Amino acid sequence: MLYLVPTPIGNLEDITLRALRVLNEVDAVACEDTRVASVLLNHFDISKPTLSYHDHNERGRTPDLIRRMKAGETIALISDAGTPAISDPGFYLVRECIREGVPVEALPGATAFVPALVLSGLPNDRFVFEGFLPHKKGRATRIAALANEERTLVFYESPHRILKTLRQLSEAFGEDRQAAVCRELTKKFEEVVRGSLTDIAAEFESRAKIRGEIVLVVAGARS
């Protein structure tokens, strides 16, 4: 059995009782970074063996995990923060479990884009989650393809690329397109900056340094 277990995106109080029970009951925990996982597990006094499972080893690690689960072991997959397989490793393992007849159970819980979407103040009855834009190849093509998307757009972005992204979206979507940058959600320095793409870019340009995990929410094109 494979359990997909969401972990807090910042505030450790956001973990669920069910997640804690599953983490206490499984035979092992597969995680992006064993050091990050150890902080979480130690905080809740959970003692379980951990093994790394990330973008660079998932194809090599998956057959062994499948073998262990077929032999009767239960394994929890966690990411560094949030829900596994949402812009994090996990999709490949889930797909292979389904192909091999290994049961998969996904627990509901913390993820960054839902609170950001709600906090943005932008329409959320219909939205598109784009995750991370391509860093180089295909980036301009992807942005151009989204310019006329009428649903609200949700992106993940790193602090060192957010300015570039805001400028590029402003050029492609129009300077007045409304947006919100949600930074460090659930943490001490949580912040939401709302306004046009141009105004938000100007705000972040004025800062000496930009830190923290970022979710960018952009209004859809007007029909």
C-alpha positions as a Python dict, from the first residue, in 0.01 Angstrom:
ca = {
    (1, 'M'): (0, 0, 0),
    (2, 'L'): (118, 350, -89),
    (3, 'Y'): (-6, 648, 110),
    (4, 'L'): (30, 1001, -31),
    (5, 'V'): (61, 1217, 279),
    (6, 'P'): (47, 1599, 260),
    (7, 'T'): (278, 1783, 498),
    (8, 'P'): (256, 2145, 623),
    (9, 'I'): (375, 2416, 385),
    (10, 'G'): (501, 2618, 682),
    (11, 'N'): (301, 2605, 1002),
    (12, 'L'): (342, 2258, 1155),
    (13, 'E'): (-2, 2288, 1317),
    (14, 'D'): (-153, 2231, 973),
    (15, 'I'): (-76, 1859, 971),
    (16, 'T'): (-386, 1642, 1006),
    (17, 'L'): (-455, 1379, 1271),
    (18, 'R'): (-494, 1122, 997),
    (19, 'A'): (-155, 1211, 849),
    (20, 'L'): (8, 1163, 1188),
    (21, 'R'): (-161, 826, 1233),
    (22, 'V'): (-51, 704, 889),
    (23, 'L'): (307, 821, 939),
    (24, 'N'): (315, 634, 1269),
    (25, 'E'): (179, 315, 1115),
    (26, 'V'): (371, 278, 786),
    (27, 'D'): (687, 73, 750),
    (28, 'A'): (886, 351, 581),
    (29, 'V'): (863, 710, 461),
    (30, 'A'): (978, 807, 111),
    (31, 'C'): (1066, 1176, 92),
    (32, 'E'): (1235, 1439, -122),
    (33, 'D'): (1499, 1526, 138),
    (34, 'T'): (1559, 1299, 436),
    (35, 'R'): (1688, 1592, 640),
    (36, 'V'): (1370, 1792, 590),
    (37, 'A'): (1158, 1485, 662),
    (38, 'S'): (1352, 1417, 982),
    (39, 'V'): (1268, 1763, 1117),
    (40, 'L'): (898, 1695, 1066),
    (41, 'L'): (905, 1340, 1200),
    (42, 'N'): (1114, 1433, 1504),
    (43, 'H'): (881, 1722, 1586),
    (44, 'F'): (594, 1476, 1618),
    (45, 'D'): (804, 1201, 1781),
    (46, 'I'): (767, 968, 1485),
    (47, 'S'): (1047, 717, 1438),
    (48, 'K'): (1039, 563, 1093),
    (49, 'P'): (1310, 478, 838),
    (50, 'T'): (1328, 732, 557),
    (51, 'L'): (1451, 696, 203),
    (52, 'S'): (1506, 963, -59),
    (53, 'Y'): (1265, 988, -351),
    (54, 'H'): (1311, 1291, -574),
    (55, 'D'): (1322, 1407, -936),
    (56, 'H'): (1671, 1267, -993),
    (57, 'N'): (1618, 912, -863),
    (58, 'E'): (1246, 836, -894),
    (59, 'R'): (1278, 602, -1193),
    (60, 'G'): (1558, 406, -1032),
    (61, 'R'): (1396, 396, -688),
    (62, 'T'): (1043, 308, -799),
    (63, 'P'): (1095, -63, -882),
    (64, 'D'): (1233, -127, -533),
    (65, 'L'): (941, 52, -370),
    (66, 'I'): (695, -147, -582),
    (67, 'R'): (869, -470, -484),
    (68, 'R'): (854, -384, -114),
    (69, 'M'): (488, -290, -126),
    (70, 'K'): (399, -605, -317),
    (71, 'A'): (574, -798, -40),
    (72, 'G'): (337, -642, 213),
    (73, 'E'): (510, -325, 329),
    (74, 'T'): (324, 5, 359),
    (75, 'I'): (504, 321, 247),
    (76, 'A'): (413, 687, 290),
    (77, 'L'): (527, 933, 26),
    (78, 'I'): (577, 1293, 140),
    (79, 'S'): (724, 1600, -27),
    (80, 'D'): (924, 1871, 147),
    (81, 'A'): (601, 2068, 184),
    (82, 'G'): (247, 2027, 61),
    (83, 'T'): (85, 1743, -130),
    (84, 'P'): (305, 1488, -307),
    (85, 'A'): (283, 1482, -688),
    (86, 'I'): (163, 1845, -711),
    (87, 'S'): (468, 2009, -874),
    (88, 'D'): (668, 1756, -672),
    (89, 'P'): (783, 1395, -725),
    (90, 'G'): (508, 1135, -701),
    (91, 'F'): (324, 1108, -1031),
    (92, 'Y'): (557, 842, -1168),
    (93, 'L'): (531, 628, -853),
    (94, 'V'): (151, 655, -844),
    (95, 'R'): (126, 557, -1210),
    (96, 'E'): (352, 255, -1163),
    (97, 'C'): (161, 145, -851),
    (98, 'I'): (-163, 152, -1050),
    (99, 'R'): (-3, -48, -1332),
    (100, 'E'): (133, -305, -1086),
    (101, 'G'): (-189, -338, -885),
    (102, 'V'): (-49, -177, -569),
    (103, 'P'): (-324, 8, -377),
    (104, 'V'): (-279, 385, -348),
    (105, 'E'): (-450, 609, -95),
    (106, 'A'): (-427, 991, -109),
    (107, 'L'): (-487, 1187, 208),
    (108, 'P'): (-630, 1539, 180),
    (109, 'G'): (-431, 1817, 337),
    (110, 'A'): (-197, 2109, 295),
    (111, 'T'): (-118, 2254, -45),
    (112, 'A'): (-7, 2606, -136),
    (113, 'F'): (-219, 2696, -438),
    (114, 'V'): (-564, 2666, -274),
    (115, 'P'): (-511, 2924, 4),
    (116, 'A'): (-333, 3152, -245),
    (117, 'L'): (-624, 3132, -486),
    (118, 'V'): (-871, 3217, -210),
    (119, 'L'): (-656, 3499, -71),
    (120, 'S'): (-602, 3657, -412),
    (121, 'G'): (-954, 3796, -430),
    (122, 'L'): (-972, 3689, -795),
    (123, 'P'): (-1251, 3469, -936),
    (124, 'N'): (-1200, 3110, -822),
    (125, 'D'): (-1504, 2930, -960),
    (126, 'R'): (-1291, 2830, -1261),
    (127, 'F'): (-912, 2825, -1257),
    (128, 'V'): (-607, 2665, -1418),
    (129, 'F'): (-313, 2539, -1216),
    (130, 'E'): (3, 2578, -1427),
    (131, 'G'): (266, 2493, -1167),
    (132, 'F'): (612, 2619, -1264),
    (133, 'L'): (662, 2780, -1603),
    (134, 'P'): (948, 2632, -1810),
    (135, 'H'): (1275, 2800, -1714),
    (136, 'K'): (1404, 2841, -2069),
    (137, 'K'): (1290, 2621, -2357),
    (138, 'G'): (921, 2662, -2427),
    (139, 'R'): (872, 2940, -2174),
    (140, 'A'): (772, 3214, -2421),
    (141, 'T'): (547, 2974, -2610),
    (142, 'R'): (367, 2868, -2291),
    (143, 'I'): (311, 3228, -2181),
    (144, 'A'): (178, 3327, -2524),
    (145, 'A'): (-60, 3030, -2520),
    (146, 'L'): (-204, 3145, -2187),
    (147, 'A'): (-261, 3510, -2284),
    (148, 'N'): (-623, 3450, -2386),
    (149, 'E'): (-708, 3199, -2113),
    (150, 'E'): (-1029, 3324, -1946),
    (151, 'R'): (-991, 3120, -1627),
    (152, 'T'): (-783, 3245, -1334),
    (153, 'L'): (-423, 3125, -1364),
    (154, 'V'): (-218, 2987, -1075),
    (155, 'F'): (161, 2950, -1091),
    (156, 'Y'): (435, 2842, -854),
    (157, 'E'): (747, 3055, -876),
    (158, 'S'): (1084, 3092, -706),
    (159, 'P'): (1187, 3421, -544),
    (160, 'H'): (1477, 3473, -786),
    (161, 'R'): (1254, 3436, -1092),
    (162, 'I'): (936, 3615, -981),
    (163, 'L'): (1037, 3954, -1122),
    (164, 'K'): (1119, 3805, -1461),
    (165, 'T'): (786, 3624, -1462),
    (166, 'L'): (587, 3934, -1366),
    (167, 'R'): (751, 4137, -1642),
    (168, 'Q'): (698, 3869, -1906),
    (169, 'L'): (334, 3817, -1811),
    (170, 'S'): (278, 4193, -1812),
    (171, 'E'): (414, 4213, -2167),
    (172, 'A'): (207, 3918, -2289),
    (173, 'F'): (-116, 3973, -2093),
    (174, 'G'): (-122, 4351, -2065),
    (175, 'E'): (4, 4583, -1792),
    (176, 'D'): (-335, 4618, -1624),
    (177, 'R'): (-404, 4247, -1580),
    (178, 'Q'): (-481, 4195, -1210),
    (179, 'A'): (-281, 3952, -1003),
    (180, 'A'): (-168, 3858, -654),
    (181, 'V'): (166, 3734, -526),
    (182, 'C'): (126, 3517, -216),
    (183, 'R'): (454, 3468, -33),
    (184, 'E'): (549, 3254, 268),
    (185, 'L'): (196, 3124, 321),
    (186, 'T'): (120, 3002, 678),
    (187, 'K'): (459, 3129, 799),
    (188, 'K'): (556, 3422, 1021),
    (189, 'F'): (616, 3662, 733),
    (190, 'E'): (316, 3565, 520),
    (191, 'E'): (234, 3835, 266),
    (192, 'V'): (-11, 3893, -16),
    (193, 'V'): (61, 4169, -268),
    (194, 'R'): (-235, 4249, -495),
    (195, 'G'): (-268, 4480, -795),
    (196, 'S'): (-183, 4493, -1163),
    (197, 'L'): (110, 4289, -1292),
    (198, 'T'): (300, 4613, -1350),
    (199, 'D'): (233, 4750, -1003),
    (200, 'I'): (331, 4426, -834),
    (201, 'A'): (653, 4411, -1038),
    (202, 'A'): (735, 4767, -930),
    (203, 'E'): (677, 4674, -566),
    (204, 'F'): (917, 4383, -578),
    (205, 'E'): (1172, 4578, -781),
    (206, 'S'): (1197, 4821, -490),
    (207, 'R'): (1305, 4548, -249),
    (208, 'A'): (1666, 4464, -181),
    (209, 'K'): (1591, 4092, -170),
    (210, 'I'): (1292, 3865, -228),
    (211, 'R'): (1261, 3557, -10),
    (212, 'G'): (1025, 3270, 42),
    (213, 'E'): (804, 3030, -148),
    (214, 'I'): (572, 3210, -392),
    (215, 'V'): (235, 3142, -551),
    (216, 'L'): (134, 3381, -829),
    (217, 'V'): (-236, 3414, -912),
    (218, 'V'): (-334, 3602, -1229),
    (219, 'A'): (-678, 3704, -1348),
    (220, 'G'): (-802, 3544, -1668),
    (221, 'A'): (-851, 3733, -1992),
    (222, 'R'): (-1181, 3915, -2030),
    (223, 'S'): (-1414, 3748, -2274),
}
